[in-house]
Amino acid sequence: MKNICIIGTGYVGLVSGAGMADFGNSVICADIDTSKIDMLQDGGIPIYEPGLKELVERNVNAGRLSFSTDIAASVKNAEVVFIAVGTPMGDNGEADLKAVEAVATTIAKNLNGYKIICTKSTVPVGTGARLEALITREKESDYDFDVVSNPEFLREGSAVKDFLIPDRVVLGVSNEHAGDVMQEVYRSLFINETPIVVTNVPSAEMIKYASNAFLAVKISFINEMANLADKVGADVHTIARAMGLDGRISSKFLHPGPGYGGSCFPKDTEALVYTGEQYGVDFQVVKAAIGANKHQRDVILAKARELLPELKSKTVAILGLAFKANTDDVRDSPALEIIQGLEEAGAIVKAYDPIASENMKKFFLPDLDTRESVVETVTDADLVIILTPWNELRGLGLEDLKEHLNAPNIVDARNVLSVDKLKEHGYNYRNVGRSNI
């Protein structure tokens, strides 16, 4: 197996590093963030992801996984160097590659032999050629290297499973030798007959964006179907199920709600549109999906106003802050804009999330009134809005819940509650795509 260095110990880097170590490789996860590396070396995990702590511990104990702030030494020790730093969205929607290019420059300064330099970060098409030119210009030795693209397809909340048992592995390479080395990195999956797509670098870079954009389109599409279903008395769940039984469509990502969020879909769709503009390609479908997703936040706010026409001085309980269940990620979470809209209307907001409250206050809403339990959050509330489909919210006891409310009003933006039970217990309710059934 291979000696691997992964630069960046965020969501992608840490999961990928631990997973590659589990495949039998020797992996150093390196980062300039001393506090993060200290935490990892002390046995802590800086992000919430089910199963990740156990995966890290298993491979640290086996001696296959370690952590370092010495980027130069980590690069020199490796045969394959993965770049797994952030590519946030820039002002015009483009991917900000400053961190990627800074890492590439560091790698160039520390080439001490032939290496494969692999982008694991989500980067726009053309980045591989850009990095190859940069490293050629900045390197201080005559050693050769190859730039490879190996996009990740990790879903927050199930990333460990997605890495260890992936639907496919995509390898963008420029020559047969680089392809052979990368397949050796993933040898465990190759033996298990996991589909491995070997292509050129530009195609691999595009596969990641194409996949995320298509899934974003599916989410926006079913949300628009849900909005029509609300108007005509149809049930979007039945519609989605029947659609999903068609093998050409599949049932995945046909789940109506307040819109997509997180660290990938929002920035990747914008980046794809920006890249298209640079090459004279107008991504009309993706643009429409972006617009529909932004509008879906307003749809949820409109449902709140249907139940409480006058929001000023009313108490609204928000249940769920993460953009999806089983993660503490609140980046571009629908909860952020919905809370801001409620507060602009003069509502008093209380919020609860079993994992993500600290991140929402730390990064976006420092003054948000967060509580430690559902009961504490809903007590004396005039309206409850469910925004994240945590399992504990699916099992809410509606009879007991009603006793704590000032008024029995619920916007179930994730359709986790039984419509029959809401009716039985006398709630005024709004769902997404089934409010009138």
N, C-alpha and C positions, 0 to 999 in steps of 0.2 A: 504494500500500500504506500501512500505518499505522505511526505512531510508538507503540511499545509499551514499557511498563515492567512487568517481572515482579519482584515482591518476594518474595524467598526463592530461594536458589541451591542448594537441596538437590536430591534426586533428580528430583522433578517439575519444579521451577522451571528447573533448568539444561537438562534435556533439552527441555522445552517452549520455553524461550527460544532455544536454538540451532536448534530445528526451525522456529520461527516466522521466525527470521532467514533460514533457508534458503528459506522461501517468499517472500522478498523484502521482508519488513518490516524496519524499523529498530528494534532491540530493545536496551534497557538492562536487564540483570539486576542488581538491587540487593539488598544484604544488610547487616545491621548487623555481621556477623562479618567484622572487618577481615582476619583471617588467611586466610579463605576467598577474599575478593576479591583480596587480594594474590597468592595462589596462581594464581587465574584470570588476573589481569593479567600474571603472569609466564609464562603458558603451561601451567600445571599444571591437573590435574583432580582435585577432592577426592573423587570416587567412582570405583569401577571399573564401567564399562559399555562393552561392546564397541562400537566405532565412534564413541563420543562425542567423544573427543579430536580425531578427524579432522573431525567435524562442527563443533565449536567453532572449531578453527583455520581452517577454510575461511571461516566467516562473519566471524570477527574480521579476517582478512586482506582480506576484501571490504568491510570497513567497515560491515557491517550489525549487528554484535554487539559490545557493550561491557559493562563491569562497573563498579559504583560502590557506595560506602558512603553516598553522599548521597541518602537516600531522598526527602527533600523536593524536591530539584531533579529527580530522576528522575520523580517523580509529575507535577510541573509541565510537564515536557517531553513527556508522553505523552497520546495520545488514548484509549488503552485501558490500564487498569491491572489486571494479574492478581495475585491473592493466591495465593501458592504456598508458604505456610509450613506447618509441621507441625500435625497435629491428633491428638496422642497420646491413648491411652485413659486416661480418668479412673478414679477408685477404684471407681465403680459400673458401669463399662463404657461410660459416655457419652463422646462425643468432647470433648476439651478445646479450647475455642475461644478461649482467652485470647490466643494469638498472632494469630489471625485478627482478633479484635476490636481488638487493639492496632494492627495494620496499617490497619484500616478507619478508626480514629481519626486516624492520621497522614495518610491520604488526605484525610479531611474537612478537616483543618487546612490542606491545600495545594491545595484546588480553585481553579484559576485559569481555569476555563472548563468547558464541558460535557465530561464524561468518562463512559466506560463502566467500571464497576468489576466485575471478573469473578472469581468464585471458581473457582480451579483446584484448590485444596485439597479433599480429601474432607470434606464437611460434611453434617450431618444435615438432613433436610427441615425447612424453616422458617428456615434460616440466612439465606437471601436477604432475607426480610422483616425479620429481626432486624438485619441490617447496614444495610438501608435506613433503618430507624428510628434506628439509632445515628449514621449519617452525617448524616442530617437534623438531628439534635440537636446534633452536634458541629461542623458546618461553620461557617465564619466568613465566608461569602460567599453571594450569592444565585444562584450558578450551579447549573444543573440537572445531574442525573446519572442513570444507570440502573444497577441491579445485575443482573448476568447470571450464570448458572451454566454452566460449561463443564467438566464432569468429565473427568478423564484416565483412560485405559485402558491404561496402560503396564505391560508385563511386565518385571520386572528380568531382565537378560540379553539382552533383545531390544527394549529401549525405543526405540532410535533408529529401527528399522524400524517399530515400532508407531506412532510419531508421524508419520513421513514417509509411511507407507502404511497408514493405519488402516482397520479394518473399518467404522467409522462415526465421525462427529463429532456430539456432542450439544450443542445450544445451547438453554439455558433463558432465555427473554427475556420481557419484559412488554409490549413494543410492537414494531411493525414496523421502526421506525428502528434500534433496538438490534439486531434480527435482521439487518438489512442491513449494519450496520457489522461485526458478528462474521463474517458470511459473507465480507466483504471481507478480513478477517484470514486466513481460510482459502481465499482465492480459488484458489490453486494446486490444492487438493484438489477444489474445486467444478468446476474445468475438467476434472479427471480423472474426474469423475462418481463421486467418493466419496460414499456415502450420508451426507447431512447431515440429522439429525433436529432440527427446530426445534419446541420445545414451551414450556410455561410453566416458571417457575423451580422450583416444587415437584416437578414431574415429572422434570426433569433431575437434581435432587438425589437423588431416589429411584432413578433408573436406575443410578447408580453403585453404591449399596448393594445393589440387587437383583441386579445382575450379579455382584458379588463373593460375595454370600451364596449364589447358585445354584452358582457354581463350587466354593465350599467344601463345599456339600452333595454335589456329585458326587465330590469327593475322599474325603470321609468315607464315602460309600456304597460306593465300590469298595474301600476299605480294609476295611470290614466284610465284603464279599463275599470278599475275600482271606483274612480270618481264618477264615471258614467253609471255604474251599477247602483251607486247611492241614489242617483236621480230617478232611476226607472224601477227600483225595487228588486233588482237582481242580486244574486249572491256571488261575489267574486271568487270565493273559495271553490265553489262548484265549477265556475268558469275556468279557473286556473287548473283544477284537477283534470277536467276534460281536455284542456289544451295539452297538459303534460303527458297524457296518455298517448299522444301522437309522438312516435319515435323521432320525427324530424324536429320536434320542439323541445321535449323533455320537461320534467317538472321543476328542475332546479332554477332557483332565482325568480320564480313566479310567486313571490310572497309580498303582498301589498303592505304598505306601511307609511312612515313619514319621510321616506327617501333614503338613499344610500349616503354613507359618510365614511369616516376612517381615513387612514393614511394613503390609500391607493386610488380608489375610483375617482374621487374628486380631482386630484392633481393629475392623474394619468389621462383622464379624458381631456382636460384642459391642455395638457402637454401635446396630446395627439393632434388636437385642433391647431395648435400653434405650429407644430411641425408641418402639418398639411399646408398651412398658409405660406410657409417658407418655400414650399415646392409647388405652389399654385394649385393645391388640391383642397376643395371646399368640403369638409366633413359635415354635411348637412344633417345626417341622421344623428351623429354624436352631439352636435350642437343642440339639436332638439331634445336629446336625452338630458343634457346638462340643464337646459332651461326648465324642462318638466320636473327635474329633481329639485331645483330651487323653488319652484312653485308649490311643490308638495308640502313644504313647511307652512306656507300660507293656507293651504287646505286644512291642515290640522288646527291652525289658529282660528280659521273660520268656523270649524266645528265647535271649538270652545265658545265662540261668541254666539253660536246657535243655542247653546245651553245656558250661557250667562251673557245676555246682550250687553250688560253693563259690568265690565271687568274691574273698574276702578274701585279700589279698597276691598275687593274680594280676595279670599285666600285660595290659592291654587296649589295643589299638591302634585309635584312631578315625581313619578316613579320610574326611575331609569335614566341615567345620564350617558352611559357608554353608547357608542354608535351601534353596537350589537352586543349580544350576551357573551359571556365567558371571556371578556377582555376589559382592561381598564383604559382603553384608548378612547379619548373624547375628541380627537381631531376631526373637525367637520361633522361632529355629531349633530343630528337634527335637534337635539335637546338645547343646544347653544342658541340657535336662532329663535326657537320657540319660546324659551325663557326670556330672551331679550324682547321679543314681541309682547309677551304678557306684561313685563315690567314697564314697557313703553306705554301700555294701555292703563297703567296704574294698579295692576294686580300685585298682591303680596304673595311671593313665591316661596314655598318650602320644597326641598328636594331630598330624594333618597336614592342611593345606588349602593349595592353591597360591596362594590370594588372601586368604582370610578370617581367617587365624590372628591377625594383628595386631588386627583388630577384636574378635575374641572375647576376647582378653586385655585389650584397652583398656576395653571396656564391661562385660564380664560375669565372666570367669574370669581374673583377673590372675595367678594362680599355676599356670595350666594349662601342662603340659610340652608345648610344641609343637616339632616337628622340621622339618627342611628338605627331607626327601624321604620317599617311601613306604618305601624300604628301611630307612632309619634309624628310622622309626616302628615298623615291624613286627618288627624284630630282637629276638628272645627273647620275643616276645609269646605269651601263652597263648590269645588270642582276638583276631580282627580283626572290626571292625564298620564296614561301608561305609554312610555316611549322606548323601553328596552324590554325584550321578551325573556327576562330572567325566569328561571323555573319557579322561583318562589312567588312570582307575580301571577304565573299561570294557575297557581293553586290558592289564590286569595279566597277567603271565606266571605262571600258577599253579604251574608246576613250579619255577621259580626262587624264587618267593615262599615256597614251602614250606620251602626250605632255610634260610631266615632265622627261621622260627617255632620257638617252643618246643613248640607243639602245633598241628596243622592244623585249627583251628576258625575258621569264618567265619560271621558273620551278615551276609548281603547284603540290607540293608534297602531297597535300590533295585533289586534284581533286575537288576544290570548284568552279572553273570557267567553263563557257560554252566553249566547244571546238569550236562550231560554231562561237561564238563571238570572240574568239581568232583568228580564221582564218579570219573572216570578217574584223577585224581591223589590220591585217597584222603582227601579233606577230609570232616570232619564239618561239615555246613552247615545253615543255616536261611535261607530266603528269606521273601518276603511273598506268600502265596497260591500257592506252588508248592514248599513244603518237602518234600512227600511224593510228588513225582513222580519 
